[in-house]
């Protein structure tokens, strides 16, 4: 991999573009991080250093914001990111069995990425759609009322 390039994209230009979209004030920090994360797949140290400089926020603060938000990652993630809701309402309607089915298919612990780089498995708190629990989000797709036996078929939709 060429230095300064991730996902085939040049880090400084991705950062510059995000700052053009969201501004270089502190208020723009989270949207800038979110856009860079989306473009590069995660937030490499080089991108965070660049953002820290351009938005004039200490590197330690950029890091703590990047670690706080679930949608942001300081580690490379898989091609597809699975978010599993592990809050109580989803748990009560069968979430544990769905989690078990995900485990059977992927054998990943929360936060882990598969060796082939295809999947990252995350747990998350309530996604605000408890009425259709158990809930799983894969990339931008939300699956509600998930049954354990549907899990292999859902995963198979992603190449
Ligand atoms: S508890 Fe799962 S979406 Fe609310």
Backbone and ligand atoms as CSV (ligand in chain L), in Angstrom:
chain,resi,resn,atom,element,x,y,z
A,1,UNK,N,N,0.833,-1.201,0.000
A,1,UNK,CA,C,0.000,0.000,0.000
A,1,UNK,C,C,0.873,1.258,0.000
A,2,UNK,N,N,0.571,2.169,-0.892
A,2,UNK,CA,C,1.339,3.405,-0.958
A,2,UNK,C,C,1.062,4.220,0.302
A,3,UNK,N,N,2.126,4.826,0.865
A,3,UNK,CA,C,1.933,5.616,2.081
A,3,UNK,C,C,0.983,6.782,1.798
A,4,UNK,N,N,0.068,7.032,2.718
A,4,UNK,CA,C,-0.861,8.139,2.543
A,4,UNK,C,C,-2.065,7.785,1.698
A,5,UNK,N,N,-2.167,6.501,1.306
A,5,UNK,CA,C,-3.299,6.075,0.491
A,5,UNK,C,C,-4.000,4.911,1.173
A,6,UNK,N,N,-5.297,5.018,1.361
A,6,UNK,CA,C,-6.078,3.943,1.960
A,6,UNK,C,C,-7.303,3.743,1.099
A,7,UNK,N,N,-7.687,2.478,0.913
A,7,UNK,CA,C,-8.856,2.217,0.078
A,7,UNK,C,C,-8.678,2.833,-1.305
A,8,UNK,N,N,-7.421,2.966,-1.722
A,8,UNK,CA,C,-7.152,3.570,-3.022
A,8,UNK,C,C,-7.357,5.072,-3.050
A,9,UNK,N,N,-7.519,5.694,-1.879
A,9,UNK,CA,C,-7.761,7.142,-1.855
A,9,UNK,C,C,-6.650,7.848,-1.095
A,10,UNK,N,N,-6.347,9.045,-1.532
A,10,UNK,CA,C,-5.262,9.819,-0.960
A,10,UNK,C,C,-5.762,10.526,0.313
A,11,UNK,N,N,-5.093,10.278,1.448
A,11,UNK,CA,C,-5.588,10.780,2.734
A,11,UNK,C,C,-5.729,12.304,2.763
A,12,UNK,N,N,-4.676,13.076,2.403
A,12,UNK,CA,C,-4.848,14.523,2.499
A,12,UNK,C,C,-6.003,15.047,1.646
A,13,UNK,N,N,-6.210,14.469,0.450
A,13,UNK,CA,C,-7.331,15.013,-0.347
A,13,UNK,C,C,-8.676,14.628,0.235
A,14,UNK,N,N,-8.778,13.433,0.833
A,14,UNK,CA,C,-10.048,13.050,1.461
A,14,UNK,C,C,-10.337,13.994,2.635
A,15,UNK,N,N,-9.313,14.309,3.414
A,15,UNK,CA,C,-9.493,15.222,4.558
A,15,UNK,C,C,-9.879,16.612,4.054
A,16,UNK,N,N,-9.167,17.076,3.028
A,16,UNK,CA,C,-9.479,18.413,2.482
A,16,UNK,C,C,-10.915,18.493,1.999
A,17,UNK,N,N,-11.347,17.434,1.327
A,17,UNK,CA,C,-12.713,17.421,0.801
A,17,UNK,C,C,-13.738,17.452,1.946
A,18,UNK,N,N,-13.484,16.688,2.992
A,18,UNK,CA,C,-14.412,16.650,4.135
A,18,UNK,C,C,-14.487,18.021,4.795
A,19,UNK,N,N,-13.338,18.689,4.873
A,19,UNK,CA,C,-13.319,20.014,5.505
A,19,UNK,C,C,-14.018,21.040,4.617
A,20,UNK,N,N,-13.896,20.883,3.313
A,20,UNK,CA,C,-14.641,21.765,2.399
A,20,UNK,C,C,-16.141,21.589,2.641
A,21,UNK,N,N,-16.564,20.349,2.881
A,21,UNK,CA,C,-17.999,20.087,3.087
A,21,UNK,C,C,-18.487,20.580,4.448
A,22,UNK,N,N,-17.670,20.433,5.480
A,22,UNK,CA,C,-18.178,20.648,6.847
A,22,UNK,C,C,-17.509,21.793,7.589
A,23,UNK,N,N,-16.525,22.430,6.969
A,23,UNK,CA,C,-15.873,23.568,7.619
A,23,UNK,C,C,-14.701,23.131,8.484
A,24,UNK,N,N,-13.887,24.126,8.865
A,24,UNK,CA,C,-12.698,23.788,9.649
A,24,UNK,C,C,-12.832,24.241,11.097
A,25,UNK,N,N,-14.086,24.432,11.566
A,25,UNK,CA,C,-14.276,24.801,12.975
A,25,UNK,C,C,-14.418,23.526,13.801
A,26,UNK,N,N,-14.343,23.679,15.112
A,26,UNK,CA,C,-14.464,22.526,16.015
A,26,UNK,C,C,-15.818,21.842,15.837
A,27,UNK,N,N,-16.850,22.637,15.517
A,27,UNK,CA,C,-18.197,22.063,15.348
A,27,UNK,C,C,-18.224,21.064,14.195
A,28,UNK,N,N,-17.318,21.276,13.267
A,28,UNK,CA,C,-17.295,20.386,12.101
A,28,UNK,C,C,-16.545,19.086,12.357
A,29,UNK,N,N,-15.956,18.954,13.545
A,29,UNK,CA,C,-15.067,17.814,13.780
A,29,UNK,C,C,-15.750,16.456,13.556
A,30,UNK,N,N,-16.925,16.264,14.157
A,30,UNK,CA,C,-17.577,14.947,14.044
A,30,UNK,C,C,-17.993,14.667,12.596
A,31,UNK,N,N,-18.673,15.622,11.919
A,31,UNK,CA,C,-18.992,15.355,10.504
A,31,UNK,C,C,-17.761,15.115,9.639
A,32,UNK,N,N,-16.671,15.836,9.923
A,32,UNK,CA,C,-15.439,15.619,9.139
A,32,UNK,C,C,-14.928,14.205,9.387
A,33,UNK,N,N,-14.866,13.806,10.655
A,33,UNK,CA,C,-14.398,12.452,10.974
A,33,UNK,C,C,-15.297,11.411,10.312
A,34,UNK,N,N,-16.612,11.649,10.364
A,34,UNK,CA,C,-17.555,10.675,9.801
A,34,UNK,C,C,-17.342,10.532,8.297
A,35,UNK,N,N,-17.148,11.650,7.623
A,35,UNK,CA,C,-16.958,11.573,6.165
A,35,UNK,C,C,-15.643,10.872,5.816
A,36,UNK,N,N,-14.588,11.210,6.545
A,36,UNK,CA,C,-13.286,10.582,6.263
A,36,UNK,C,C,-13.376,9.086,6.558
A,37,UNK,N,N,-14.052,8.743,7.654
A,37,UNK,CA,C,-14.221,7.325,8.008
A,37,UNK,C,C,-14.960,6.577,6.892
A,38,UNK,N,N,-16.000,7.235,6.366
A,38,UNK,CA,C,-16.797,6.612,5.300
A,38,UNK,C,C,-15.949,6.422,4.044
A,39,UNK,N,N,-15.176,7.431,3.714
A,39,UNK,CA,C,-14.381,7.379,2.484
A,39,UNK,C,C,-13.236,6.379,2.566
A,40,UNK,N,N,-12.565,6.333,3.729
A,40,UNK,CA,C,-11.366,5.505,3.844
A,40,UNK,C,C,-11.655,4.142,4.468
A,41,UNK,N,N,-12.858,3.997,5.034
A,41,UNK,CA,C,-13.204,2.726,5.692
A,41,UNK,C,C,-12.879,2.748,7.168
A,42,UNK,N,N,-12.011,3.652,7.587
A,42,UNK,CA,C,-11.694,3.872,9.002
A,42,UNK,C,C,-10.843,5.132,9.098
A,43,UNK,N,N,-10.378,5.428,10.301
A,43,UNK,CA,C,-9.598,6.650,10.491
A,43,UNK,C,C,-8.135,6.303,10.763
A,44,UNK,N,N,-7.327,6.233,9.727
A,44,UNK,CA,C,-5.903,5.967,9.956
A,44,UNK,C,C,-5.283,7.108,10.765
A,45,UNK,N,N,-4.198,6.796,11.487
A,45,UNK,CA,C,-3.525,7.802,12.316
A,45,UNK,C,C,-3.177,9.044,11.496
A,46,UNK,N,N,-2.748,8.818,10.258
A,46,UNK,CA,C,-2.363,9.941,9.403
A,46,UNK,C,C,-3.543,10.887,9.149
A,47,UNK,N,N,-4.730,10.309,8.963
A,47,UNK,CA,C,-5.912,11.138,8.716
A,47,UNK,C,C,-6.255,11.933,9.975
A,48,UNK,N,N,-6.149,11.287,11.144
A,48,UNK,CA,C,-6.493,11.999,12.384
A,48,UNK,C,C,-5.501,13.128,12.652
A,49,UNK,N,N,-4.221,12.901,12.329
A,49,UNK,CA,C,-3.215,13.947,12.534
A,49,UNK,C,C,-3.516,15.141,11.626
A,50,UNK,N,N,-3.888,14.843,10.404
A,50,UNK,CA,C,-4.213,15.883,9.421
A,50,UNK,C,C,-5.448,16.685,9.882
A,51,UNK,N,N,-6.461,15.968,10.358
A,51,UNK,CA,C,-7.692,16.628,10.820
A,51,UNK,C,C,-7.373,17.499,12.035
A,52,UNK,N,N,-6.577,16.960,12.957
A,52,UNK,CA,C,-6.202,17.700,14.158
A,52,UNK,C,C,-5.573,19.037,13.773
A,53,UNK,N,N,-4.687,19.005,12.792
A,53,UNK,CA,C,-4.013,20.229,12.347
A,53,UNK,C,C,-4.981,21.200,11.716
A,54,UNK,N,N,-5.792,20.678,10.820
A,54,UNK,CA,C,-6.643,21.564,10.022
A,54,UNK,C,C,-7.804,22.141,10.821
A,55,UNK,N,N,-8.317,21.353,11.781
A,55,UNK,CA,C,-9.473,21.828,12.561
A,55,UNK,C,C,-8.981,22.493,13.851
A,56,UNK,N,N,-7.670,22.422,14.079
A,56,UNK,CA,C,-7.037,23.009,15.261
A,56,UNK,C,C,-7.628,22.462,16.557
A,57,UNK,N,N,-7.714,21.149,16.620
A,57,UNK,CA,C,-8.159,20.448,17.826
A,57,UNK,C,C,-7.027,19.481,18.182
A,58,UNK,N,N,-6.669,19.405,19.465
A,58,UNK,CA,C,-5.546,18.559,19.876
A,58,UNK,C,C,-5.745,17.122,19.407
A,59,UNK,N,N,-4.647,16.483,19.033
A,59,UNK,CA,C,-4.708,15.112,18.531
A,59,UNK,C,C,-5.387,14.184,19.544
A,60,UNK,N,N,-5.136,14.414,20.840
A,60,UNK,CA,C,-5.728,13.552,21.862
A,60,UNK,C,C,-7.257,13.687,21.859
A,61,UNK,N,N,-7.735,14.904,21.568
A,61,UNK,CA,C,-9.192,15.111,21.525
A,61,UNK,C,C,-9.802,14.456,20.299
A,62,UNK,N,N,-9.098,14.561,19.191
A,62,UNK,CA,C,-9.580,13.918,17.961
A,62,UNK,C,C,-9.692,12.418,18.215
A,63,UNK,N,N,-8.676,11.852,18.863
A,63,UNK,CA,C,-8.666,10.425,19.165
A,63,UNK,C,C,-9.824,10.066,20.088
A,64,UNK,N,N,-10.084,10.912,21.104
A,64,UNK,CA,C,-11.143,10.530,22.038
A,64,UNK,C,C,-12.512,10.637,21.375
A,65,UNK,N,N,-12.696,11.602,20.475
A,65,UNK,CA,C,-13.966,11.681,19.725
A,65,UNK,C,C,-14.087,10.450,18.812
A,66,UNK,N,N,-12.990,10.100,18.149
A,66,UNK,CA,C,-13.007,8.955,17.218
A,66,UNK,C,C,-13.322,7.657,17.963
A,67,UNK,N,N,-12.885,7.556,19.210
A,67,UNK,CA,C,-13.132,6.329,19.970
A,67,UNK,C,C,-14.534,6.315,20.570
A,68,UNK,N,N,-15.111,7.502,20.758
A,68,UNK,CA,C,-16.412,7.588,21.428
A,68,UNK,C,C,-17.557,7.151,20.517
A,69,UNK,N,N,-17.502,7.565,19.259
A,69,UNK,CA,C,-18.629,7.302,18.362
A,69,UNK,C,C,-18.518,5.923,17.704
A,70,UNK,N,N,-19.633,5.211,17.813
A,70,UNK,CA,C,-19.713,3.861,17.285
A,70,UNK,C,C,-19.476,3.781,15.784
A,71,UNK,N,N,-19.923,4.827,15.097
A,71,UNK,CA,C,-19.831,4.811,13.629
A,71,UNK,C,C,-18.391,5.045,13.159
A,72,UNK,N,N,-17.524,5.471,14.089
A,72,UNK,CA,C,-16.141,5.761,13.716
A,72,UNK,C,C,-15.233,4.629,14.169
A,73,UNK,N,N,-14.177,4.403,13.420
A,73,UNK,CA,C,-13.252,3.343,13.810
A,73,UNK,C,C,-11.813,3.778,13.587
A,74,UNK,N,N,-10.970,3.489,14.563
A,74,UNK,CA,C,-9.548,3.803,14.411
A,74,UNK,C,C,-8.791,2.577,13.910
A,75,UNK,N,N,-9.536,1.482,13.715
A,75,UNK,CA,C,-8.908,0.263,13.168
A,75,UNK,C,C,-9.592,-0.079,11.846
A,76,UNK,N,N,-8.869,-0.708,10.936
A,76,UNK,CA,C,-9.514,-1.080,9.671
A,76,UNK,C,C,-10.708,-1.993,9.937
A,77,UNK,N,N,-11.758,-1.774,9.208
A,77,UNK,CA,C,-12.940,-2.632,9.337
A,77,UNK,C,C,-13.097,-3.479,8.090
A,78,UNK,N,N,-13.952,-4.495,8.231
A,78,UNK,CA,C,-14.203,-5.379,7.107
A,78,UNK,C,C,-14.995,-4.672,6.013
A,79,UNK,N,N,-15.134,-5.361,4.896
A,79,UNK,CA,C,-15.887,-4.810,3.772
A,79,UNK,C,C,-17.327,-4.525,4.186
A,80,UNK,N,N,-17.886,-5.415,5.028
A,80,UNK,CA,C,-19.248,-5.236,5.512
A,80,UNK,C,C,-19.232,-5.162,7.040
A,81,UNK,N,N,-19.955,-4.185,7.565
A,81,UNK,CA,C,-20.001,-4.004,9.016
A,81,UNK,C,C,-21.386,-4.392,9.516
A,82,UNK,N,N,-21.398,-5.347,10.454
A,82,UNK,CA,C,-22.655,-5.810,11.043
A,82,UNK,C,C,-22.797,-5.170,12.414
A,83,UNK,N,N,-23.924,-4.526,12.641
A,83,UNK,CA,C,-24.196,-3.989,13.972
A,83,UNK,C,C,-25.361,-4.773,14.555
A,84,UNK,N,N,-25.121,-5.386,15.682
A,84,UNK,CA,C,-26.146,-6.186,16.336
A,84,UNK,C,C,-26.602,-5.438,17.580
A,85,UNK,N,N,-27.923,-5.205,17.698
A,85,UNK,CA,C,-28.448,-4.508,18.875
A,85,UNK,C,C,-28.476,-5.470,20.060
A,86,UNK,N,N,-27.728,-5.124,21.115
A,86,UNK,CA,C,-27.712,-6.018,22.280
A,86,UNK,C,C,-28.407,-5.400,23.494
A,87,UNK,N,N,-29.320,-4.463,23.248
A,87,UNK,CA,C,-30.065,-3.898,24.379
A,87,UNK,C,C,-31.218,-4.818,24.772
A,88,UNK,N,N,-31.715,-4.589,26.008
A,88,UNK,CA,C,-32.679,-5.520,26.600
A,88,UNK,C,C,-33.937,-5.777,25.753
A,89,UNK,N,N,-34.608,-4.739,25.219
A,89,UNK,CA,C,-35.841,-5.042,24.471
A,89,UNK,C,C,-35.618,-6.028,23.321
A,90,UNK,N,N,-34.523,-5.871,22.592
A,90,UNK,CA,C,-34.224,-6.815,21.507
A,90,UNK,C,C,-33.864,-8.186,22.079
A,91,UNK,N,N,-33.151,-8.171,23.196
A,91,UNK,CA,C,-32.754,-9.421,23.840
A,91,UNK,C,C,-33.990,-10.243,24.208
A,92,UNK,N,N,-35.007,-9.535,24.731
A,92,UNK,CA,C,-36.215,-10.211,25.219
A,92,UNK,C,C,-37.038,-10.863,24.115
A,93,UNK,N,N,-36.878,-10.391,22.895
A,93,UNK,CA,C,-37.670,-10.965,21.803
A,93,UNK,C,C,-36.841,-11.887,20.904
A,94,UNK,N,N,-35.744,-12.401,21.449
A,94,UNK,CA,C,-34.990,-13.412,20.703
A,94,UNK,C,C,-33.615,-12.981,20.245
A,95,UNK,N,N,-33.153,-11.840,20.735
A,95,UNK,CA,C,-31.840,-11.344,20.319
A,95,UNK,C,C,-30.713,-12.323,20.618
A,96,UNK,N,N,-30.797,-12.999,21.752
A,96,UNK,CA,C,-29.701,-13.897,22.138
A,96,UNK,C,C,-29.535,-15.018,21.111
A,97,UNK,N,N,-30.673,-15.526,20.615
A,97,UNK,CA,C,-30.607,-16.613,19.624
A,97,UNK,C,C,-30.046,-16.102,18.292
A,98,UNK,N,N,-30.401,-14.852,17.951
A,98,UNK,CA,C,-29.874,-14.278,16.708
A,98,UNK,C,C,-28.360,-14.073,16.843
A,99,UNK,N,N,-27.956,-13.630,18.024
A,99,UNK,CA,C,-26.527,-13.440,18.274
A,99,UNK,C,C,-25.794,-14.777,18.128
A,100,UNK,N,N,-26.408,-15.831,18.679
A,100,UNK,CA,C,-25.802,-17.154,18.591
A,100,UNK,C,C,-25.662,-17.576,17.124
A,101,UNK,N,N,-26.695,-17.279,16.344
A,101,UNK,CA,C,-26.645,-17.635,14.919
A,101,UNK,C,C,-25.520,-16.870,14.215
A,102,UNK,N,N,-25.342,-15.590,14.568
A,102,UNK,CA,C,-24.242,-14.811,13.983
A,102,UNK,C,C,-22.902,-15.413,14.387
A,103,UNK,N,N,-22.821,-15.818,15.637
A,103,UNK,CA,C,-21.589,-16.453,16.127
A,103,UNK,C,C,-21.293,-17.735,15.360
A,104,UNK,N,N,-22.357,-18.542,15.135
A,104,UNK,CA,C,-22.175,-19.807,14.418
A,104,UNK,C,C,-21.655,-19.570,13.008
A,105,UNK,N,N,-22.155,-18.513,12.382
A,105,UNK,CA,C,-21.760,-18.229,11.004
A,105,UNK,C,C,-20.373,-17.601,10.909
A,106,UNK,N,N,-20.068,-16.702,11.846
A,106,UNK,CA,C,-18.877,-15.860,11.671
A,106,UNK,C,C,-17.754,-16.156,12.652
A,107,UNK,N,N,-18.110,-16.721,13.814
A,107,UNK,CA,C,-17.115,-16.988,14.866
A,107,UNK,C,C,-16.280,-15.747,15.191
A,108,UNK,N,N,-16.949,-14.598,15.303
A,108,UNK,CA,C,-16.243,-13.364,15.658
A,108,UNK,C,C,-16.751,-12.844,16.991
A,109,UNK,N,N,-15.864,-12.281,17.762
A,109,UNK,CA,C,-16.265,-11.592,18.983
A,109,UNK,C,C,-16.614,-10.154,18.600
A,110,UNK,N,N,-17.379,-9.470,19.471
A,110,UNK,CA,C,-17.714,-8.075,19.160
A,110,UNK,C,C,-16.456,-7.245,18.915
A,111,UNK,N,N,-16.459,-6.493,17.836
A,111,UNK,CA,C,-15.318,-5.628,17.513
A,111,UNK,C,C,-14.296,-6.304,16.618
A,112,UNK,N,N,-14.471,-7.595,16.368
A,112,UNK,CA,C,-13.476,-8.306,15.554
A,112,UNK,C,C,-13.811,-8.240,14.064
A,113,UNK,N,N,-12.775,-8.372,13.267
A,113,UNK,CA,C,-12.910,-8.429,11.812
A,113,UNK,C,C,-12.422,-9.792,11.332
A,114,UNK,N,N,-13.145,-10.375,10.394
A,114,UNK,CA,C,-12.758,-11.711,9.915
A,114,UNK,C,C,-11.414,-11.651,9.197
A,115,UNK,N,N,-10.700,-12.769,9.205
A,115,UNK,CA,C,-9.357,-12.811,8.619
A,115,UNK,C,C,-9.372,-12.443,7.139
A,116,UNK,N,N,-10.475,-12.766,6.461
A,116,UNK,CA,C,-10.533,-12.454,5.025
A,116,UNK,C,C,-10.946,-10.998,4.768
A,117,UNK,N,N,-11.166,-10.230,5.861
A,117,UNK,CA,C,-11.501,-8.810,5.698
A,117,UNK,C,C,-12.926,-8.577,5.232
A,118,UNK,N,N,-13.749,-9.627,5.235
A,118,UNK,CA,C,-15.114,-9.443,4.710
A,118,UNK,C,C,-16.050,-8.827,5.755
A,119,UNK,N,N,-15.938,-9.274,7.029
A,119,UNK,CA,C,-16.918,-8.876,8.036
A,119,UNK,C,C,-16.271,-8.217,9.248
A,120,UNK,N,N,-16.942,-7.191,9.754
A,120,UNK,CA,C,-16.653,-6.715,11.104
A,120,UNK,C,C,-17.955,-6.844,11.877
A,121,UNK,N,N,-17.869,-7.424,13.065
A,121,UNK,CA,C,-19.066,-7.635,13.882
A,121,UNK,C,C,-19.024,-6.692,15.076
A,122,UNK,N,N,-20.065,-5.867,15.191
A,122,UNK,CA,C,-20.133,-4.920,16.308
A,122,UNK,C,C,-21.423,-5.130,17.066
A,123,UNK,N,N,-21.397,-4.885,18.353
A,123,UNK,CA,C,-22.639,-4.811,19.100
A,123,UNK,C,C,-22.924,-3.332,19.338
A,124,UNK,N,N,-24.187,-3.028,19.464
A,124,UNK,CA,C,-24.558,-1.634,19.671
A,124,UNK,C,C,-25.726,-1.582,20.645
A,125,UNK,N,N,-25.897,-0.441,21.299
A,125,UNK,CA,C,-27.080,-0.299,22.137
A,125,UNK,C,C,-28.255,0.092,21.252
A,126,UNK,N,N,-29.423,0.211,21.880
A,126,UNK,CA,C,-30.694,0.417,21.170
A,126,UNK,C,C,-30.564,1.325,19.953
A,127,UNK,N,N,-31.095,0.838,18.847
A,127,UNK,CA,C,-31.038,1.589,17.591
A,127,UNK,C,C,-32.323,2.383,17.367
A,128,UNK,N,N,-33.207,2.330,18.358
A,128,UNK,CA,C,-34.427,3.127,18.281
A,128,UNK,C,C,-35.538,2.494,17.463
A,129,UNK,N,N,-35.393,1.229,17.145
A,129,UNK,CA,C,-36.431,0.546,16.377
A,129,UNK,C,C,-36.824,-0.754,17.100
A,130,UNK,N,N,-36.983,-0.644,18.432
A,130,UNK,CA,C,-37.231,-1.830,19.267
A,130,UNK,C,C,-38.496,-2.566,18.837
A,131,UNK,N,N,-39.444,-1.850,18.229
A,131,UNK,CA,C,-40.703,-2.471,17.806
A,131,UNK,C,C,-40.488,-3.587,16.804
A,132,UNK,N,N,-39.352,-3.599,16.137
A,132,UNK,CA,C,-39.083,-4.643,15.151
A,132,UNK,C,C,-37.869,-5.494,15.557
A,133,UNK,N,N,-37.622,-5.564,16.862
A,133,UNK,CA,C,-36.490,-6.361,17.340
A,133,UNK,C,C,-36.732,-7.843,17.141
A,134,UNK,N,N,-35.697,-8.660,17.142
A,134,UNK,CA,C,-34.276,-8.308,17.157
A,134,UNK,C,C,-33.850,-7.601,15.867
A,135,UNK,N,N,-32.896,-6.706,16.035
A,135,UNK,CA,C,-32.478,-5.865,14.927
A,135,UNK,C,C,-30.993,-6.063,14.609
A,136,UNK,N,N,-30.723,-6.179,13.330
A,136,UNK,CA,C,-29.336,-6.261,12.844
A,136,UNK,C,C,-29.213,-5.257,11.706
A,137,UNK,N,N,-28.133,-4.478,11.709
A,137,UNK,CA,C,-27.860,-3.589,10.573
A,137,UNK,C,C,-26.591,-4.085,9.895
A,138,UNK,N,N,-26.670,-4.243,8.593
A,138,UNK,CA,C,-25.469,-4.586,7.826
A,138,UNK,C,C,-25.239,-3.453,6.833
A,139,UNK,N,N,-24.092,-2.797,6.959
A,139,UNK,CA,C,-23.789,-1.585,6.179
A,139,UNK,C,C,-24.944,-0.596,6.375
A,140,UNK,N,N,-25.710,-0.280,5.303
A,140,UNK,CA,C,-26.814,0.658,5.468
A,140,UNK,C,C,-28.167,-0.056,5.487
A,141,UNK,N,N,-28.171,-1.377,5.567
A,141,UNK,CA,C,-29.428,-2.129,5.505
A,141,UNK,C,C,-29.871,-2.550,6.909
A,142,UNK,N,N,-31.116,-2.245,7.228
A,142,UNK,CA,C,-31.636,-2.628,8.539
A,142,UNK,C,C,-32.532,-3.855,8.397
A,143,UNK,N,N,-32.292,-4.851,9.225
A,143,UNK,CA,C,-33.124,-6.054,9.258
A,143,UNK,C,C,-33.830,-6.111,10.603
A,144,UNK,N,N,-35.164,-6.185,10.563
A,144,UNK,CA,C,-35.939,-6.273,11.794
A,144,UNK,C,C,-36.623,-7.615,11.903
A,145,UNK,N,N,-37.106,-7.919,13.127
A,145,UNK,CA,C,-37.779,-9.195,13.402
A,145,UNK,C,C,-36.942,-10.381,12.910
A,146,UNK,N,N,-35.653,-10.282,13.101
A,146,UNK,CA,C,-34.762,-11.320,12.568
A,146,UNK,C,C,-34.928,-12.613,13.369
A,147,UNK,N,N,-35.027,-13.705,12.643
A,147,UNK,CA,C,-35.083,-15.045,13.263
A,147,UNK,C,C,-33.720,-15.699,13.041
A,148,UNK,N,N,-33.299,-16.510,13.999
A,148,UNK,CA,C,-31.965,-17.111,13.871
A,148,UNK,C,C,-31.768,-17.843,12.545
A,149,UNK,N,N,-32.830,-18.537,12.086
A,149,UNK,CA,C,-32.623,-19.313,10.852
A,149,UNK,C,C,-32.541,-18.440,9.595
A,150,UNK,N,N,-32.837,-17.135,9.749
A,150,UNK,CA,C,-32.693,-16.228,8.592
A,150,UNK,C,C,-31.257,-15.710,8.444
A,151,UNK,N,N,-30.478,-15.864,9.506
A,151,UNK,CA,C,-29.150,-15.239,9.517
A,151,UNK,C,C,-28.266,-15.697,8.350
A,152,UNK,N,N,-28.141,-17.007,8.081
A,152,UNK,CA,C,-27.267,-17.401,6.960
A,152,UNK,C,C,-27.710,-16.784,5.639
A,153,UNK,N,N,-29.021,-16.734,5.398
A,153,UNK,CA,C,-29.532,-16.170,4.147
A,153,UNK,C,C,-29.259,-14.679,4.051
A,154,UNK,N,N,-29.391,-13.986,5.170
A,154,UNK,CA,C,-29.114,-12.538,5.164
A,154,UNK,C,C,-27.637,-12.315,4.842
A,155,UNK,N,N,-26.771,-13.052,5.499
A,155,UNK,CA,C,-25.323,-12.869,5.262
A,155,UNK,C,C,-24.959,-13.196,3.815
A,156,UNK,N,N,-25.666,-14.175,3.250
A,156,UNK,CA,C,-25.332,-14.620,1.885
A,156,UNK,C,C,-25.622,-13.535,0.843
A,157,UNK,N,N,-26.411,-12.509,1.232
A,157,UNK,CA,C,-26.683,-11.433,0.271
A,157,UNK,C,C,-25.465,-10.541,0.037
A,158,UNK,N,N,-24.489,-10.667,0.905
A,158,UNK,CA,C,-23.321,-9.771,0.826
A,158,UNK,C,C,-22.122,-10.512,0.263
A,159,UNK,N,N,-21.571,-9.980,-0.811
A,159,UNK,CA,C,-20.444,-10.653,-1.458
A,159,UNK,C,C,-19.128,-10.095,-0.971
L,1,LIG,S1,S,-33.453,-2.449,21.913
L,1,LIG,FE1,FE,-32.852,-3.064,19.948
L,1,LIG,S2,S,-33.549,-1.455,18.707
L,1,LIG,FE2,FE,-34.104,-0.832,20.680
